[in-house]
Amino acid sequence: MSGFSEEDQSRIIEMAWEDRTPFEAIEALYGLSEPEVIKLMRRELKPKAFKNWRARVSGRVTKHKSKRPEGVIRGYCPTQYKLR
């Protein structure tokens, strides 16, 4: 798990914080399962930030592909990646 570049690690953390990015997308891109993402987040975030993140993603249906409502096929909000 520690074999990621700083850039990849930063992107994994960013994806983990995103509401609409499922853990399955992180696993497909980086090979990290949900428990491994949790370990990475625990290791890299400050304790309060980790606690806030866990509270945010726990039970959130959009973080698990299998729990998503039918018809949701994208992993991000259409306005999320607009050029600034």
PERAQUI-V916396 format. One record per pair of residues at least 12 apart in sequence whose ideal C-beta (glycine too) atoms are under 10 Angstrom apart, sorted by the first residue. I is the first residue (numbers start at 1). J is the second residue. D is the distance in Angstrom with one decimal. If there is no record, write none. Layout:
BEGIN
i=[I | I]
j=[J | J]
d=[D | D]
END
This chain:
BEGIN
i=[1 | 1 | 1 | 1 | 1 | 1 | 1 | 1 | 2 | 2 | 4 | 4 | 4 | 4 | 8 | 8 | 9 | 9 | 9 | 9 | 10 | 11 | 11 | 11 | 12 | 12 | 12 | 12 | 12 | 12 | 12 | 12 | 12 | 13 | 13 | 13 | 13 | 13 | 13 | 13 | 13 | 15 | 15 | 15 | 15 | 15 | 15 | 16 | 16 | 16 | 16 | 16 | 16 | 16 | 16 | 16 | 16 | 16 | 16 | 17 | 17 | 17 | 17 | 17 | 17 | 17 | 18 | 18 | 18 | 18 | 18 | 18 | 18 | 19 | 19 | 19 | 19 | 19 | 19 | 19 | 19 | 20 | 20 | 20 | 20 | 20 | 20 | 20 | 20 | 20 | 20 | 21 | 21 | 21 | 21 | 21 | 21 | 22 | 22 | 22 | 22 | 22 | 22 | 22 | 22 | 22 | 22 | 22 | 22 | 23 | 23 | 23 | 23 | 23 | 23 | 23 | 23 | 24 | 24 | 24 | 24 | 24 | 24 | 25 | 25 | 25 | 25 | 26 | 26 | 26 | 27 | 28 | 34 | 34 | 34 | 37 | 37 | 38 | 38 | 38 | 38 | 41 | 41 | 41 | 42 | 62]
j=[30 | 31 | 32 | 36 | 37 | 39 | 40 | 43 | 40 | 43 | 30 | 31 | 32 | 40 | 29 | 30 | 30 | 40 | 43 | 44 | 44 | 26 | 29 | 30 | 26 | 29 | 30 | 32 | 36 | 37 | 40 | 41 | 44 | 26 | 37 | 40 | 41 | 44 | 45 | 49 | 53 | 29 | 30 | 32 | 37 | 75 | 76 | 32 | 34 | 37 | 38 | 40 | 41 | 44 | 45 | 53 | 56 | 57 | 63 | 41 | 45 | 49 | 52 | 53 | 56 | 57 | 57 | 62 | 63 | 75 | 76 | 77 | 80 | 56 | 57 | 60 | 62 | 63 | 76 | 77 | 80 | 60 | 62 | 63 | 68 | 72 | 74 | 75 | 76 | 77 | 80 | 62 | 63 | 74 | 75 | 76 | 80 | 34 | 60 | 61 | 62 | 63 | 64 | 65 | 66 | 67 | 68 | 72 | 75 | 35 | 36 | 37 | 38 | 57 | 63 | 64 | 65 | 63 | 64 | 65 | 66 | 68 | 75 | 63 | 65 | 75 | 76 | 40 | 63 | 75 | 65 | 65 | 57 | 63 | 64 | 57 | 63 | 50 | 53 | 54 | 57 | 53 | 54 | 57 | 54 | 75]
d=[9.5 | 9.3 | 6.9 | 5.8 | 9.4 | 6.8 | 6.2 | 8.6 | 8.9 | 8.8 | 7.1 | 9.8 | 8.8 | 8.5 | 9.1 | 6.7 | 9.3 | 7.2 | 9.9 | 6.9 | 9.1 | 9.2 | 8.4 | 8.2 | 6.1 | 8.4 | 5.7 | 6.7 | 9.6 | 6.8 | 6.4 | 8.7 | 9.0 | 10.0 | 8.9 | 7.4 | 6.7 | 6.2 | 7.5 | 9.8 | 9.0 | 7.8 | 8.5 | 9.9 | 8.6 | 8.6 | 9.5 | 9.3 | 9.5 | 5.5 | 8.6 | 7.9 | 5.8 | 9.8 | 9.4 | 7.0 | 9.8 | 7.4 | 8.6 | 8.8 | 9.6 | 9.5 | 9.7 | 6.5 | 7.9 | 8.5 | 9.8 | 9.0 | 9.0 | 7.8 | 6.6 | 8.8 | 7.7 | 7.9 | 8.3 | 6.6 | 5.5 | 7.5 | 9.1 | 8.2 | 9.8 | 9.5 | 5.1 | 8.5 | 9.1 | 8.1 | 7.2 | 5.6 | 5.2 | 6.1 | 7.9 | 8.1 | 7.6 | 9.9 | 4.9 | 6.5 | 9.6 | 9.4 | 9.7 | 9.6 | 6.9 | 5.7 | 5.9 | 4.4 | 8.7 | 8.8 | 7.2 | 9.6 | 6.5 | 9.5 | 9.6 | 6.1 | 9.2 | 8.6 | 5.9 | 6.5 | 7.9 | 9.3 | 7.5 | 4.4 | 8.2 | 10.0 | 9.2 | 9.8 | 7.8 | 5.2 | 9.5 | 9.6 | 9.8 | 9.9 | 9.9 | 9.8 | 9.4 | 8.5 | 8.2 | 9.4 | 9.9 | 8.9 | 9.1 | 7.7 | 9.0 | 5.9 | 7.9 | 9.2 | 8.7 | 8.8]
END
